[in-house]
Amino acid sequence: MPRTLLIKNGIIVTLGERNKVLYNHAILCEDGLIKKIAPTKSFAATYTKVIDAGGKVVLPGFINTHMHFYSTMVRGLGKAAPSKDFQEVLENLWWRLDKKLTLDDSYYSALLPLCDAIKRGTTTLTDHHASPMAARGSLDKIAQAVKETGLRASLCFEVSDRDGAKVAQNGIDENVAFIKRCAKENDPQLKALFGLHASFTIGDQTLGTAAAAGQELGVGFHIHAAEAKSDQDYNKKNFGLRVVERLHKFGILGSQTIAAHCVHVNDREMDLLEKTGTAVVHNPQSNMNNAVGVADIIKMSQKGILVGLGTDAMTVNMLEEVRVALWAQHLSHGNPSVGFMEALSALMFNNAKIANRYWEPKIGVLAEGYAADIVLMDYFPPTPFDESTFLGHVGFGLSQSFVDTTICGGKVLMERKKLKINLDEEEIAAKSLELARKLWKRF
């Protein structure tokens, strides 16, 4: 018998190109896919499981298109020297930390944010990993955590020359091995991109080698691009090209590639991103935390660039991030009436468009044949709630509500705010604490 799940009595928001807000409808899921969405009265059979979504809004699971699981290990760390700019943040904190990570650190640092993602209704994450002294096998360790939590993740390893040629090659080899694994297994929970740190830490030789490897494997790249002005300054001084121009020269751009940040790109670079179909992922909380600026996602969107929303490890709560994205556009443009559609659409529509360049079955939309990645949120709309008002409710209502139930691939991972996965959070946190203490001593 097929495994069936019926969700009824909620307000269904489909999202997608033809977003619909449906009342008195139910969703039938079968073997991990959405089989049918129709008026509730049309479902009269017996199902494996029925969830009453009364008092809930039913949405596709949220998608995070730029994340760093390994940053979990830095919470509360006060040993890094104060930093006056982004370069010093990297040198004083992140580049010291990532060189000390072990394979076990990588595994446990992924488990905890993945569990938290379930609580926040985030069902798909695109991660960018760095553990240069423990590169080989690190993506398999993170993949193990993804499998155990029941979520979906696209993984990559950041290639960089900052620790020497041998370490850079290990990063290339780790990407290649995991990409081949994903191609062979075709696991609906796992995907791979080819990770690159940022163009200011990658010389031409390594960038060319990585580009050729990724192109041969037919995958896109995941890279930090023009996050800080210093990235542009370095590339212009050492290569005579701006960041996006240099990536274009090496064939890094394209419809399978994610360029994270793009805070300091000019019109020509935006035109190159649009022409090549490269996706940009905005990470407003991180950008403001690092004092690097605010990406002009309004201009990018006007130019036709596909702009998504990530968190860069600041949170796994996408509804928290989207509100910050909106306030940041208001502040950076000095205008409280701009940026609403661009910020809200990045999360609610564009992240699915980016993800569906890689994922099959497709995700991020409640429609027949799509993956049954579904979130139920507590919400009684106090004003008209339909297609024309939905985004306003997201920004000012749903974002302040609680996730009740999280489903990924038809599997209920959390129900009535209780995790249903076979993992003990307290035990995981205790092991992470033990590892973190050792890591901090090595820091």
N, C-alpha and C positions, 0 to 999 in steps of 0.2 A: 504494500500500500504506500502511496506517495505521502510524504510528510507535508501536512497542510496547516496553515495558520490563517485565521480570520480575525481581522481588526475591524470593530464596528463601533458606532455611536460617537465617533470623534468628528471634528471638522478637518477634512482632508485638504491639504495644500499640495498640489502636484509639482509645482515649479516647472522648469523646462520652457521651451519656446512658446508654448500655449498654456501658460500657468492657469490653473483652475482652482477655485476654492469651492469644495463640494460639501454640501450638507446632506444628511440622510443617505450617505453612501458607505460602503464597506470595501475593504481590500482583502483579496484572497491571495495568499502566498503559497507556492508549492515548490518544494525542493529548491529553496533558496531564491526563487524568482517570483516576481509579481505576475500572477496568472490573470487576475481580473479585478477591475474596479467598476462597481456598478451600484445601483440603488440597493440598500440593505435588504429590502424585501425579496430580492432575487436570489438570496443565499439561504437555502433551506436544508442543505445536506448536513452530514455529521463531519466535523473537522477534528484533526489531531489536537489543536489548541485554539481557543477563542479568547481574544483579549477585548474587554470592554473599555473603550477609549472615551467614555462619557466624561465631559469636563476637560478634554484634552484636544490640542491641535496636533494633527498627524502630519509629519514632514519627512522629506528624505533626510538621511543621516548627513551631518555636516562634514565638509571636506576641508582639510588644512593642506595647502599646497607648498608650504616651506616650514620645516621643523628641524630641530636638533635635539634628539632624545638625550644625548650624552650630557647636556647641560644640567640635567637633574643633579649631578654630583657636585654642583657648585653652590647649591642653596645654603646660605648662611656663612659661606667661606669669607673670612675677613682678612686673609693673609696677603691678598694682592695689594700692591702699592697703589695709591691714588693715581688716576690717569687724567691727563689734561686734554686728551683727544682720542679719537678712535684707534689710531695706530698703537697708542700706549695701552688701551683696553685690551687689544689683541696680544701685545707683548707681555703685559703684566699679569693677565688672567688666562685667556683662552689658550694661547699657545704654550703656556706652562702646564695648564691642566691636561690638554689632550695628549701630550707626550708621556704623561704618567698613567694613562688609562690602560687597564688590562682587559682581557676578553670578558672576564666575569663582570668588571665594571660596566662594560658596554651592554651586557645582557640585562643587568639589574637596573641600569639607568634608563633602559627602554621599558621595562615592565611597569614601573610606577606611572609614568605619564600615559601609557596605554590604558591602564586601569582608570586613570582620571579622565581620559578621553571618553571612555564608555559613560562615565557619570555626566559628562558634558554633552553627550549626543554626537560626538565626533567619531565617525566610523571609518574614515580614510585619511591617512596622513602621508605626506611626501617628505621623507627624512633625508638629511644630509649629514653623514657621519664623519668623525675624525678621531682616530686613535693611531697616530703615525708609527708608534713603536710597538703596536699590537694590531697591525692592519689585517694580516691574513687570517681569515676566518671570522672577522668581526661582523660582517654582514650576515653570515649564517647564524651567529649568536643573536643578533637583533631579530632576524627572521623567526628564530625559535620563540622569542617573546611575542612577536606578532601572532604566530600560530596559536600560542597558548591563550591569548586573550580573545581570539576570534575576530579581530579587526582586520582591516586591509592596510597595507603600507607599500609604498614605492621607496626603495632603498638605494643609496649610492655611497661611495666613499670619496672623500675630497682628496684630489691629487694636488700636491704642492711641492715646490722645490725648496721650501724653507728649511727642511731637515736633510737636504742632500739628495743626490741622484738615486741612491739605492732605495731610500724611503719612498721617493716619488714613484719608482718602478713598482714597489710593493703595492702602492695605491692603485696604479694602473692595473696590475695583475688581479687585485681584489675586485675591482670593478668588472673586469673581463670574466672572472670566475663566477661571480654572482649573476651577471647578465646571462651567461650560458646556462646556469642552473635554472633561472626563471624561464628561459626559452624552452628548456627541456621538460620541465615539470608542468608548465602552464597552470600554475596554482592560482585560483581566483583570489587568494589573499595576498599574493606577493607579485610585485613588479620591480623593474630595475631601470635606473637611468645611469649615465656615466657621470660621476661626480668630479667636479673641478672646484678648487677653493675660490680663487679670484685671480684675475689676470696679473695683478701686481705681485703675486707670489709664484707665478709660473713663467719660466723662460720659454723662448721660442722652441727649443729642442723638445722639451717635455710636452709643451702644448701641441706641437705637431705630432708627436708619438701618440698622445692621448686622443687627439682628434682622429687620427687614422684608425686607431683601435675601435673607437666608438662608431665611426662610419662603416667600418667593415662588419660590425655586429648589427648595424641598422637601428641603433638606438639614439635617443636624444641625450642632451647633456643637462646637468643641473649645476649652475654656477652663480656665485655672488658677482653682481655686475654694478660698478659705479656706486657702491654703497656709501662711500665717503669721497670727498673731493680729492683726497690723497691718492685714490686709485687712478683717477684721471691724470693727476700730475705725474705720477710714476710712469704711466704708459706713454704719455706725450714726451717725457724726457728721455726714456730709454728705448722706445720703439717708434716714436714719431707718429703715433696713431692714438686716437681716443679709444676707450675701452671697447665699445660696441664695434667700432671699425676693426679693431684687432681681432675680435672674436669672429667677425664676418670673414676676415682674411683667411682664417684657419678653418672655415666651414663649420664653426660651432653653432651658429644660429640656425633656426629652422622650426618647423611646426611641432617637432618632438622635444624641443628644448625649453627649459625654464631659466629665465634670467631673473634672479632674486634681487629685489631692492630697486635698482635703476633710479636712485635719488638724484644723481648728478649726470643726467644725460641731456644732450642738446637736441635741437630739432632734427638734425641730420641723423643722429643715432636713433631717435624715435622712428624716423622714416625707414631706417634699415630694419628695425625690429618689426615694424608693420609689414614691410615688403617680404620678409622671410617667414612671417607667421609665428615668430617667437613669442611665447607667453611671458609676461612680466608678472611677478608676484610681489605685492605690496606688503610691507611688514611695519606698520606705523608705530606700534609700541616700542619695538626694538630700535627703530630709527631715532625716535625721540629720546629713549633711554641712553643711546650712544651719542646723542647730540650731533647727528650727521645731517639732519634736515628732514624734509617731508617730500616724498615723490609727488610729482604733479600728475596724479592719475586722471584728472579732468582732461588735460591736454592729450595724454596718451589715449584715452578713450575716444576723444574727438578725432584723433588720427587713425582710429581703427585698430589699435593694439588691444589684444585680449589681456585684460588685467585681472588677476586673481588676488586672493587674500591669504597670507600666511601669518604665522606668529613668531617665527624665528626663535622658538623655545620660550618665549615670554609667558605663554599660557597654552592650554589646549582648548580653552573656552572660546569658540569662534564668535559667539555673540558679544563677548567682551571686546574682542579685537575689532569687530565691525563698528562698534560705537566710537572707539578711538579713531578709526579711520575717518569717520565722518567729522568729528571735532577737529582733527588735524587738517582736513581740507578747509574747513571754515577759517581756522586760524592762519594757515599759510597763505590763503587767498584774501584774508581780511574781509570776508564776506560770508555772513551766516546763511545765505540763501543758495550756496553752491555746493556741489559734491554729494548731494544725497543719493541720487540715482547711481553715480559712479561707485561710491563706497558700498552701498547695499547690494548692488548688482554683482560686485566683485565676489562677494560671498555666496549670495543666493542663486546666482545663475552662472557666473563665469568660472568658478572653481569646478563645477561639473563639466563645463566645456573643456577645460584643461585636462581634467582627469580622464575624460572619455576619449582623449587622444591615445590613451594607453590601455584603459581597462575594458575588459570584455568578460562577462556581460557588463553593459553600461550601468553607470551609477549616477546618483544625484538627482533623479527625477522619479516620481511615482507614476509609472506607466507600465503597461503590460509588456513583459519581456525584459524589463530592467531588473537589476539585482534588488532583492528585498532588504535594502538598507533603510531602516525606518526609525524615526524618533517620535515619541509621544511626549508632549509638553503640557504641563498644567496651565490652562488659560481659559478664562471666561471673558470673551471680548466685551468691553464696556461701551464700544462704539461700533458702527457698521464695519463688518469684517468681510471683505470680498477682494477680488483681484485688484481693484483700484486702490484699496487702502492697506493691503497686506504688508507692504514694505514699511509703512509707517508703524504698524503694529510690531514688526520685528524690531525696529530701532528703539521704540519707546514703550513696548509692552512685553512681548515675548522674551526679549533680551533680559528682562528682570524676573522671568519666571523660572521654574525648575523643570529639569528633564525627569520624567517619570519612568520611561521605558526606552531601552535602546536595543535595536535589532540589527544584526548584520548578516547578510546572506541567509536570511530567514531564521537565524538562530537568535533566541532571546538572551542577550548578554546582561541585561539589567531589567528588572521588572519591579514596579512599585518602589523604585529607588534602592533596591537591593541587588547587588551583583549576583549573577547566576553562573559565573564561570568557575572552573575548578582551580582557583588560586586563592591563597590566603594573603590578603593585603597586609595584615599585621606582620606576618612571617616574612614577606617580601621586604617590607620597610625595615625590619630588624636586620636582615642580611645586608641590605643596602647601607644601613647605618654602620655596620661593621666594616664594610668595604670602604665607605667614605672616610672613616677615621684613618684607615691605613693610607688611602689616597692623599688625604690632607697632610699626613706626615711626610709623604714623598714630594709634596708640592713645593 
